[in-house]
Amino acid sequence: YEMFTLTLKRGYCEADFREELKELYRKLMKGPVVFLFNDSNIVREEFLEYINNMLGTGIQPALFDGDEKEAICSGIRESATAAGVIDSSDGLW
């Protein structure tokens, strides 16, 4: 397993957090990843809403725009259809 943690820096904001979550999901396309998130990573309370959505549904709604979603779906299409997933935007997502 690969381990993923946030890279906090001065001025870390929601936009930075969203970009790091995108990177996490991109890494998940390649294989299993452990996401290490602890109380020191809660720079803003809104981050907990993102984590709650990830735990509840597996993804953060509206994290990726349409072009990014299509690129991700294209990247997993072959392996997903081999695993029996319906080859559609909704099925792959």
FENVEN-V178088 format. One record per residue. N is the residue number from 1. RES is the residue in three letters. PSI is psi as a letter, one per 30 degrees, with the letter a starting at -180 (* if undefined). Layout:
N:RES:PSI  N:RES:PSI
//
This chain:
1:TYR:k  2:GLU:k  3:MET:k  4:PHE:k  5:THR:l  6:LEU:k  7:THR:j  8:LEU:k  9:LYS:l  10:ARG:k  11:GLY:g  12:TYR:k  13:CYS:a  14:GLU:e  15:ALA:e  16:ASP:e  17:PHE:e  18:ARG:e  19:GLU:e  20:GLU:e  21:LEU:e  22:LYS:e  23:GLU:e  24:LEU:e  25:TYR:e  26:ARG:e  27:LYS:e  28:LEU:f  29:MET:f  30:LYS:f  31:GLY:a  32:PRO:k  33:VAL:k  34:VAL:k  35:PHE:j  36:LEU:j  37:PHE:k  38:ASN:a  39:ASP:f  40:SER:f  41:ASN:f  42:ILE:i  43:VAL:e  44:ARG:k  45:GLU:f  46:GLU:f  47:PHE:e  48:LEU:e  49:GLU:e  50:TYR:e  51:ILE:e  52:ASN:e  53:ASN:e  54:MET:e  55:LEU:e  56:GLY:e  57:THR:f  58:GLY:f  59:ILE:l  60:GLN:j  61:PRO:k  62:ALA:g  63:LEU:e  64:PHE:k  65:ASP:l  66:GLY:e  67:ASP:e  68:GLU:e  69:LYS:e  70:GLU:e  71:ALA:e  72:ILE:e  73:CYS:e  74:SER:e  75:GLY:f  76:ILE:f  77:ARG:e  78:GLU:e  79:SER:e  80:ALA:e  81:THR:e  82:ALA:f  83:ALA:g  84:GLY:g  85:VAL:k  86:ILE:k  87:ASP:i  88:SER:l  89:SER:e  90:ASP:e  91:GLY:e  92:LEU:e  93:TRP:*
//
